[in-house]
């Protein structure tokens, strides 16, 4: 058991301090109690928490979210894709640190965090709010592991539901119209009939293509981060092989012709990776051309072509 001792101060008079043995064998020391009974109650709480395995050093609980957040980001940077890290770091810099950076980790409450998420949800998208919540929860998970707090108040918080997306499905004729009105018709057809993500398709190299078997090996993906293209692994490290239809034989063969094994199938005019240009550029111009001749043609992004690929495959009798 620990001990309670009195000591004298110049400004506050007699106060009490508590000495005890920490779970790691070192001496713990908390002081500043005005009443002896308060010091004794604190000592009893410490001893019970030690027995339960829930001991928290008061000085450790004073570490700020800013301190722990920076450590968390540094530890996780090597574990995630650069594009993902950019999004998480942005959430830290824009939302989490300005609000909670100066708070001691032991001072956060579930009520305060829930109120913050509710307010943030009125101004920001579901994805932004979820990312901010998960970041705080991750930081506090580490605080629990380090015995700075006994429970993570960010777990179990509720945020607004993600809206159901209004998915766009093109017909075969509309896919053809979009492709023929674009600068890269073969790429548009490839996306619409394979369902690849934009970053996967534009990262394809000649060595990834098996022309005879009509197969493409998906091994890399490119993401645009802060205006720069970053080449990395595919989403969720989902390396796989996909087939493309026989009517794309000549298009894929032409994309590979005269190139080395490391060259890309589709590249920008000046070299480098193609930009999709959802709102401007060659793809957006192709969408506008298709809409000018078809009043039922809806705005469709390159990612929407994944949905089109699934829809067309199912309508052709593919197993879901």
Helices and strands as residue ranges (DSSP letters): E 3-9, E 13-21, E 27-33, H 36-52, G 60-62, H 65-77, H 82-91, I 92-96, H 97-100, G 105-107, H 110-121, H 126-145, H 172-180, H 185-194, H 198-201, G 206-208, E 209-210, E 215-218, E 221-225, E 228-232, G 235-237, E 240-243, G 246-248, H 249-256, H 282-293, H 304-315
